[in-house]
Amino acid sequence: MKFYSTKRQAPETDLKEAVLRSLPADRGLYMPETLTAMPADYWANLEELSFPELSFQFANNLLQGSVPAEALKEIVYDAVNFEAPLVELNEDLSCLELFHGPSLAFKDFGARFMSRLMSHLVKGEDKTLDILVATSGDTGGAVALGFYKTPNIRVTILYPSGKVSLLQEKQLTTLGENITAVEVDGTFDDCQRLVKAAFLDEELSNKFNLSSANSINIARLIPQAFYYIRAFQQRKDKNRPVAMCVPSGNFGNITAGLMAKRMGLPIEQFIASNNSNDVFFEYLKTGEYSPRPSVRTYSNAMDVGSPSNFQRIQDLYDASVEAIRKDVKAYRFDDMETLTAIKEMKYRFDYVACPHTAVGYLGAKAFHQENPDHQVIFQATAHAAKFIDVVEDTLDESIEIPEALEVLQNRLKVAVPMSVEFEDFKKYLLER
Ligand SMILES: *Cc1c(COP(=O)(O)O)cnc(C)c1O
């Protein structure tokens, strides 16, 4: 399988280069050359497949031999070792829980698959692979846990100071070993800019074997398609159309779903639910795409003012806003609405949701009011306890903390302070 850049100004590459380079030289994003439809009997016999098996068959068809089937099977089975259960709220709405992995957010799917794939791709090489990753909150923890102690791979995580939750910060600053946290005095967009600049810097690329673990990396995207298929498999009513609502920030998650749809996944409608960082919502409404600086919200992992994967969505639909509108609806909700939704979900369904999940719920509810024939699934992208302060304040009661987070409370934070200037970051990388 070949991979091309969405900007078409860089040469096509194979899987290894697309994954390890992460970003083509023309600043586009890699996409697989073809999205081959799954054979009809895959969908017909879907009920019989386990989660890792349906994931493996999908990945194997997508990658078309780029990884030998035996090796790919091992990677997928090892990565997808936790469930994505569909929890029914009522006959119209259900919630796809994506937080049963080690960092308690959906990004575990991407990080676990990617670490194992990268490890496979660099097998037998002697130079350390240096992974740089910017996080708005949840990527950092998932990548830290996904790559912890992976041989020959060193990970540097940039996060915006004071803009991630205490527990998120603990997840990425307390592991040590091959994981380093860099605390940037700026926003997520600053972190992302520093990482992108590092990749385009000649001196750094010559000295280090640099790679990225952000959602711009195609290896993160592929495994995010798996749980869309798992969700569809668990749908309650086999005769009703399915809509999937995705609380969206950098748009990697929903892009993976749209790629699966292109490969035959029978989910009829996708819904992108935005917080006040609503450039995609505005784009669908007006046809104009105007990225702008992000603003801070309670659903901080979605505080993205310039979503990277917008390029991939444009590419999938030949830059036709009409074509995108057919498959994707968008909604936008502010912080007040988010908090009200957290309360509503608790009182109506006895369901405790994190702020991102609440934004997803609101999108699902709004879509359902306009399309009552659909059964709507929304994604619970993180465990509520990862955002314990805002959830407990909102519900005015204490919530249960899973053990994976409990053990972090007393660990010591270790992070390297950093300005938003690229020269400072570069100096740090060269001298450490
Ligand atoms: C990353 C994240 C999102 C946004 O996902 P994108 O792929 O960036 O659109 C939503 N919710 C949570 C909890 C996240 O960690």
The ligand as an SDF file (V2000), in Angstrom:
LIG
                    3D

 15 15  0  0  0  0  0  0  0  0999 V2000
   -8.7430   13.7890   21.9080 C   0  0  0  0  0  0  0  0  0  0  0  0
  -10.0870   13.7920   22.5170 C   0  0  0  0  0  0  0  0  0  0  0  0
  -11.2060   14.2420   21.8130 C   0  0  0  0  0  0  0  0  0  0  0  0
  -11.1050   14.8070   20.4200 C   0  0  0  0  0  0  0  0  0  0  0  0
  -10.7230   13.8230   19.4820 O   0  0  0  0  0  0  0  0  0  0  0  0
  -10.1530   14.2750   18.0370 P   0  0  0  0  0  0  0  0  0  0  0  0
   -9.7260   13.0280   17.3800 O   0  0  0  0  0  0  0  0  0  0  0  0
   -9.0240   15.2110   18.3130 O   0  0  0  0  0  0  0  0  0  0  0  0
  -11.2640   14.9700   17.3440 O   0  0  0  0  0  0  0  0  0  0  0  0
  -12.4390   14.1530   22.4220 C   0  0  0  0  0  0  0  0  0  0  0  0
  -12.5750   13.6980   23.6830 N   0  0  0  0  0  0  0  0  0  0  0  0
  -11.5220   13.2730   24.4050 C   0  0  0  0  0  0  0  0  0  0  0  0
  -11.7230   12.7980   25.7900 C   0  0  0  0  0  0  0  0  0  0  0  0
  -10.2470   13.3080   23.8520 C   0  0  0  0  0  0  0  0  0  0  0  0
   -9.2140   12.8950   24.5610 O   0  0  0  0  0  0  0  0  0  0  0  0
  1  2  1  0
  2  3  1  0
  2 14  2  0
  3  4  1  0
  3 10  2  0
  4  5  1  0
  5  6  1  0
  6  7  2  0
  6  8  1  0
  6  9  1  0
 10 11  1  0
 11 12  2  0
 12 13  1  0
 12 14  1  0
 14 15  1  0
M  END
$$$$
